[in-house]
C-alpha cells in the first residue's frame, strides 16, 4: 500500500476486505505494532501507533488459541492481562 494516505473521520468504522494473501492481516498487525514495518510511516488518529492508540482499535485475529483447561472467565482474564502488558 504505497502512499495509501487513507484518512478516517471521527466515528467512522472501516473494514478490510479482500482475498487470502492480499495483506489485510499484515496491515492490521502493522497498525497494532505486532510486526515491524520495513519502511514508511503509519499514523492513527494523526499519531504514531502507541498503546493509547491501540486501546481505541479492535482486533480479533482469526487464529486465537483457547486453553481448554481454563474456564471462560479465566480465558478472558488471561487475554485482558496480555492486553495490559502491550
C-alpha positions in Angstrom: 0.0 0.0 0.0 2.5 2.6 -1.1 1.4 6.1 -0.2 -2.1 4.9 0.7 -2.8 8.2 2.5 -6.2 6.9 3.8 -7.9 9.4 6.2 -10.7 8.4 8.5 -13.2 10.8 10.1 -14.3 10.6 13.7 -16.9 7.9 14.3 -16.2 6.1 11.0 -15.8 2.3 11.0 -13.7 0.7 8.3 -13.1 -2.9 7.4 -10.5 -4.7 5.2 -12.0 -6.9 2.5 -10.0 -8.9 0.0 -8.9 -12.4 -0.9 -6.5 -14.5 1.1 -2.9 -13.2 0.8 -4.0 -9.6 -0.1 -2.3 -8.2 3.1 -5.3 -7.4 5.3 -3.9 -9.1 8.4 -0.5 -7.7 7.7 -1.8 -4.1 7.7 -3.7 -4.6 10.9 -0.7 -6.2 12.6 1.5 -3.2 11.4 -1.1 -0.8 12.8 -1.2 -2.6 16.1 2.6 -2.8 16.3 2.6 -6.6 16.4 5.0 -6.7 13.5 7.6 -4.1 12.3 7.5 -2.3 9.0 10.4 -2.2 6.6 9.8 1.5 5.6 7.2 4.2 5.5 5.1 5.7 8.3 1.9 4.7 10.0 -0.3 7.3 11.7 -3.6 6.5 13.5 -5.7 9.4 14.6 -2.8 11.7 13.5 -0.3 10.0 15.8 2.2 7.2 15.5 0.8 3.9 16.9 1.0 3.5 20.7 -0.7 1.6 23.4 -3.0 4.5 23.9 -4.0 4.5 20.2 -4.3 0.7 20.2 -6.8 0.9 23.1 -9.1 2.6 20.5 -8.7 -0.2 17.9 -10.5 -3.5 17.9 -8.6 -6.5 16.5 -9.6 -10.1 16.7 -7.1 -12.4 14.9 -8.6 -15.5 13.2 -6.1 -17.8 14.9 -7.0 -17.2 18.5 -5.8 -20.0 20.7 -8.0 -21.1 23.5 -6.9 -23.0 26.6 -9.2 -26.0 27.0 -8.3 -26.4 30.7 -9.4 -22.8 31.6 -12.9 -21.6 32.3 -14.3 -18.9 30.1 -13.7 -16.1 32.7 -10.1 -17.4 33.2 -9.6 -17.1 29.4 -11.0 -13.6 29.3 -8.8 -12.5 32.3 -5.7 -14.0 30.6 -6.3 -12.1 27.3 -7.1 -9.0 29.3 -3.8 -9.2 31.2 -1.9 -9.7 28.0 -3.5 -6.6 26.6 -2.4 -4.6 29.6 1.2 -5.7 29.1 1.3 -4.5 25.4 
